[in-house]
Amino acid sequence: MPAQLVNILYLISAVLFVLGIKGLTKPKTAVRGNMLSATGMLIAVLVTLTDQQIVSYEYIIAGMLIGASIGAIAALRVQMTAMPEMVALFNGFGGGASLGLASATYLSILDGANAVVESANPFGEGILGIVSLTSIGLTVLIGGLTLTGSLVAFVKLREWMKSSFSLPGGPLANAVLLLAALGAIVAVCLDPSNTTAFWAIAAIALVIGLSLVLPIGGADMPVVISLLNSYSGIAAAFAGFILGNTVLIVSGSLVGASGIILTRIMCVAMNRSLLNVLFGRMAEGGEAVDADEVYGGKVKSTSSDEVAMLLETAQRVVVVPGYGMAVAQAQHAVRELADVLEERGAEVEYAIHPVAGRMPGHMNVLLAEAEVEYDKLVEMETINPTFEQTDVAIVIGANDVTNPMAREDKGSPIYGMPILHVDKAKTVVIVKRSLSPGFAGLPNPLFAMDHSLMLFGDGKKAIHEVTQSLKE
């Protein structure tokens, strides 16, 4: 295939990637954006296979069949509540693929050179050789830490590891490990045959991944997921330099840049420092808060019939979804309740916090699955000023994102975190199984306020009972 045609097709792929990411910024165009990006990747893969003059496709076809089978089974079996864990695994596999590619390239080039001319630099002379070796080293470093960091994130999201702890040295040790890895990359650039330094890069990278994510608690997992997604993209971009593949550089750079932007948005939404997350530093907490002092004798429970009576006269209702809604798979029941309320003339909207759930956009995906209209999903900045005109706010499984301590208690670990101002609604109904805290481990004073009512039970069952009572 002529080089000019290859470059034109790669350019078309890159444009489709950009248009695809642009489409993902809005729910209405997200499906089209996915299709555009997928088409761009299909073109890129076909052109690469043709351009590289692949004669034997046995291994490629075998890999595609095995990968497609695993992916199809996982996609069909995964629950919506487990989607964050799947995303974490995808990030890890992406980093692992870049790590494997860089290692295989380094070893194959080095072995081939040793068999021919032992004194020559097989990676190129001068600047070219330095760029090639640096790209390989950085791909191994970023790919390795993405792999182990993503696996830790997966384990934490599965709640197989509920505690968080730092390896000895904390952020300072992370900085020392990073400097050691960079030093090993320099050693490989000075002596390409120094395989000890090369494997040292890989080993240090795997340890850094563990050290970065182990200290980070469950409440910060949305930030970690978006950050690791960015790392996997950066690793892919460096892999593109190794292969001399333009479209891989472009696509990896797009993923890396968009991931960093999303991470920054998540940090602002959670009042976290990006540098602290990057170096695995835990948020500093204040004094422990006694739940008995917050809730003692103040919590008022309610029933589905009483909630239905409140909703009968409500003109404006705001639903606040959280991870509890995902666990109970209550999104369809919520949609049914909203339909009944709208038939009775009430206005219903959904308050979406950027980090509700366990990954960015988690609530948007769940509600879209229940075919909730996109226009009714209102972002935090837009919905907050309207809570004072809200008759009833229904909180389903959300905890930290509605906790007034973030606004009022300067000693709280979540102080300064932007929250949904649910407490300003005229009546608040909280649907939860118990008074258990959220990821931050803090009691929520909202539950004990005079105008708050607790509807204890499974979210799906409780909302369904409210709907039935309202119909009757």
N, C-alpha and C positions, 0 to 999 in steps of 0.2 A: 504494500500500500504506500503511495507517495507520501513523503513527509509533510507536504503542505496540506494534503487532505486529512492526515492524522491530526495536525494542529487545529484545523478548522472544526473537526468533529469534537476534539477535546474542548475547544472554546464553546461549542454548542452545549456540551455537557456542563461546563462551568456555569453558563448562563441559566441553564435549567436548575442547577443547584441553588443559585441565588434566588431565582423566582420561587423555588420550592420553599426555602426558608422564609421568604417574604409572605408566602401564603400561610405558613404556620403561625403567623402572628395574630390571626383572627380565626375564631371557630368556624365561621361560614366558609372560609377558603382553605381550611386545614386539609380536607380530603384532597382537594385539587393540588395543594402544595406537596402532599405526600406522593401523588402520582407523578408530578413534574420531577421531583427529586429521584424517584425510582426510575423514571425514563432516562434521566441523565446518567444514572449509574449503569443502566443497561447498555447505553451507548458506549460509555467509557470502558466497560469490561470487554465488550465485543471488539472495539477498536484495539485495545491493548493486546488481546489474544491474537488478532490478525497481524498487528504491527510487529509483535515480537516473534512472528513466524513459528508459532507453536506447532510442532509436527505431530506430537502424540498428546491426545487429550484424555487418556485413560485416567490419570490421577486427578485431573481437573473435574471430569465428569463424576468420578467416584466421590470426590470431596463435596461436590454440589449435591449429590443424591443423599449422602450421609447428613450433611448440614441442613438440607431442606427438610429431611425427615424429622430430625431432632427439633428443628424450629417449628414445624407444623404441629407436632405432638405437644410441645411446650405451649404454643399459642392457643391450642384448643383446650388444654387442661388448666391453664393458669387462671386464677380468680382475679377479679379487678383489684381486690385488696392486696394481692401479691404482685401487682404490676411494678411497684418500686423495686422489689427484689430482683425481678427480671431485668429491669433497666440497669441495676447495679452489676448483674452478671454480664450483660452485653458490654458495658464499659470495660469490665475486667477482661473479657475475651478479646476486645479490640486492642487493649494494651498488650495482652499476651501474644496476639498475632504480630504486632509490631516488634515485640521483643524477639520472637522466633525468627522473623524475617531478617532482622539486623544481625542476629547471631549466625544464621545460616549463610548470609552474604559474606560476613567477615571471614568465617572459617573456610568457605569454598574458595574465595579469592586468595586467601593466604596459602591454602594447600596447593592450589594450582600454581602459584608463584614459586613456592619452595621446590616444586617438581621441575621448574624450568630454569629460572635465574634467581638464585638465592639472595643476591645483593640488591636487586632492583626493588623499588617500592611499587608493589602491585596495585596500590590504590591511587596512583598518580603522583606526578612530581610537583613540588612547590605548593602553591595555594590550592590547586586541585586536590592533591592528596590530603591536605589538612582539612579541607571542607568535607571530603568523603569520610574520613575517619571521625571527625567531629560529629557528623550526622549520624554515623553508626553508634557512637558512644551516647549521644543524647537520646537516640531512639531506644537504646537498651535501658537507659536511666529512667526515662519517662514511662516507657512501656512496662517496665518491671514494677515501679511503684504504683502504677495504675492497676496492675493485675492484683497484687496483694491488698492494696487499699480497697479495691472494689469487693474482693472476697470478704474482707472484714465488714464492710458496709452491708453486704448480703446477709452475713451471719447476724448482725445487729438488727436488721430489719425483720428477719425471721424470728427475732427474740430468742435465739439460741444463746446469745451473750447479752445479758441485761445490764451488766455493770461496765463502767468505763474506767480505764486506768492508763497511766503513762508509763512508757519504758523509762529506765533510769536516765536522768538528764533532761527529760522534757524537751522543750523547744530548742534549748542550747545543743542538746545531743543531735537533734535533727539538723541543725545548722552545720555541726561538725561532720556528720555523715554526708551531707550534701557537698561540703568542701572536699571531703575525701574522694567522693565519686568524681567530682570535677578534676581533681588531681590525677585520678586514674585515667580519665579521658586524655589529659595532657600527656601522660606517660605512653599511652597507646599511639598518640599522634607522633611522639618523638621516636618510638620504636614499634612499628606495626606488628612485629612478630612477638610482642610481649603479651602472650595469651593470659598470663597470670593477672596482669592489670585489667585485661578485658573482662575476665570472669569476676574480678573484684567489683567492677562496675555493676554487673548483674546482681551479685550478692548484696551489695550495699543498697541497690535500688529496691530489692524485695524487702529489706529491713526497713527502709524509709517508708514504704507503703504501709507497713504494719504500724510503725511509730507515729505516723501522721493521723491515722484514722482511729486507732484504739482509744485515745483519750476523748474522742468526740462523742457526746451523748446522742440519744435518739432524737432529741428535739432539734438537733442541727443536721440531721440526715438529709433533708431537702437540699441544703447548701452543699453537702458532701457529694451528693449524686450529681448535681450540676457541675461541680468542680471536677470530679473524676471524668465526666463526659468531655469536658474541655481538655483534660490531659490526654484522653484517648485520641482526640482529634489532632492535638499537637504531635503526638507520637506518630500518627499516620502521615502528617505533613513531612516530618523528618525522614520517614521511610520513603516518601516520594523523592527526596533528594538522593537517597541511596540508589533507588532504581532509575533515577532520571526520568520519572513519570510526572509530567506537568499536572495532569488532572488530579492525581493523588495529592500533590502539594496543595492545589487549590481547595479541594474538598476537605482535606485535613485542616487547613487554615480556617475555613469557614466554620467548621465544627468547633475548633479551638476558640476562635474569637467569640462566637455566639455563646459558647459555654461560659466563658469568662464574664460576658455581659450579664447573662442570666444569674451567675453566681453573685455578682455585685448587686443585682436587684434583690436576690434572696437575702443577702446580708443586710441590706437596708430594711427589708420587711421584718427581719428578726432582730434588728439592733445588734448585729454582730460585726466585728472587725474582720475584713477580708484577710488581713495579715495574720490574725489569730487563727483563722480557719486554715490558712495555707500552712502554718507551722504547727497545727494540731494543738493549739493552746485552748484549754477549756475556759468557758466564760466564768468569771469570778462571781460567786454567789454571795448573798448577804447572810444574815442570821436565819437559822431554820424557823419556819413558821409552823405553829401547832395547829393542826386541823381542827381540834376540839375548840380552840379559842375562836376560830372563824365560824364554825358551823353550830357550835353548842346551843341547842334550843331554838335556833333561828330558821332552820330549814323546814319548809312547808311542802309536804307531798300532795299530789293531786291525782285525779283519775281521768280516764279518757272521756267520761261523760261531762265532767267539769270543764275540761279543755274544749270540748265541742260547744258547750254553752258560751264560752268566751269567744269562740270563732264565729258563732252565729251572728253577732253584731259587729264584728270587726270589718272595717273598711279597707285597711291596709295591713298585710301580713308579710313579714320578712322571714324567710327560712335561712338558717345559718348552718350549713353542712360541715361536718368534721370527719375525722377518721372513724369515729364510732358508726357513722352512717355507712361507711364503706364496709366495716366488719359485719354489720347487720344486713348488708345488701338491701338497704331500705330506700334506695333511690327511686325505684318504681312505685313504692307505697307513697313516697313524698309527692311524686308527680300526680298520683291519683287524688291525694288530698288537695293539692293545688287546683286541679281541675274542678273539684267540687266547690271549692271556695270561689273560683272565678265564675262558675255558673250561678252563684248566689250574689254576684256583683262585687266581690272583693278584689282588690289589687294584690297580686302576689309577686314578689321578687326574691332572688336568692343572693345573699351576701357572700362574696367569694374573697377569702383572705389568700394572699399569695402563697403562704406556706401551710394552708390547711391540708391535712393528710400527711403523706410521707414522701411526696415528690412534687415538684412544681406542676401545677395544672391538674392535680389528682382529682379535685372535686369537679372541675370542668369536664373531665373525661367521664366520670361516673354519671353526672347529670345529662351529658350528651347521650350516653347509652340509654337513658330513660326517655330520650327524645324531648327533653326540656328545651324550649326555644332559647336560642342564643342571646337574644335581646334581654331576657330576664335574668341573665347571669351578670350581676353588677359588681364591679371591683370595689375594693375597700374605700378608696379615696372618694368615690362617687356616692356610695351607699351610706357612709358614716353621717353626713349632715342630715339625712332623712330619718334617722332612728327616732328622733323626738316626735315625728309625725306618724310613727308606727303604732298601731293599736296592739298587735301581738307579734312578738319575735319568738320563733320556734328554733331552739338550738338543739341540733341532733348530733351528739357525740363530739362537739367541739369544746375544748377546754382552754388551753393556753392562749389561743387567739381571741378569746373573749374575756380574759382575766383582767379586771380593773387594776390589779396590783402593778401591771406594766405602766399604767398611767399615773398612779398615785403613790406607790410605795418606793421611795428612793433606795431603800435597802434590799429590794427584791432583785433576784438574779435576772429577771426579765424586764426590769425597769427601763423604759425608753423604747421598748418594742412596740411598733404600731399595732393596734388591735382594732377589732370591730367594736364600736360603741353600743353594744347590745343593751347595756344597763340603762341607756337613756330611753328605751322604748317604754310605753305605758305599762305593758305586761310582758313578762318573759317566761316562757315555758321551756324547761330544759329536759330533754329526753336522754336519760343515761341509765345504765344498769345499776350504778352505785355512785358514791361520792369519791371514788378513786381519782387521784390526780392525773394530769396529762404527762407528756414526756418530760416537762420541766420539774415534775415532782412537787408541785405547789398546790395548795388548796385554792379554790376560786371563790372569792367573796361574793361573786355574782349569785351563787347558789343560795346564799343566805339573805339576800336583800328582800325588803318588804314586798316588792312587786314581782318577786320571782317564785315560780312554782316548779317543783321537781316531779316529773312523770317517770317513775322508775320502771325499768323493764327493757326487753329487747326492742331496739329501735324500729325494726320492721313491723313487729307485732303491735307495738304501742301506737304507731302512726295509723296502721290499718284499723285498729279499734276506734281511734278518734274519728276516722273517716266514716266508719259505719254508724257511730253515734250521731255524727253530723247529718248523715243521710236520713236517719230515723227522726 
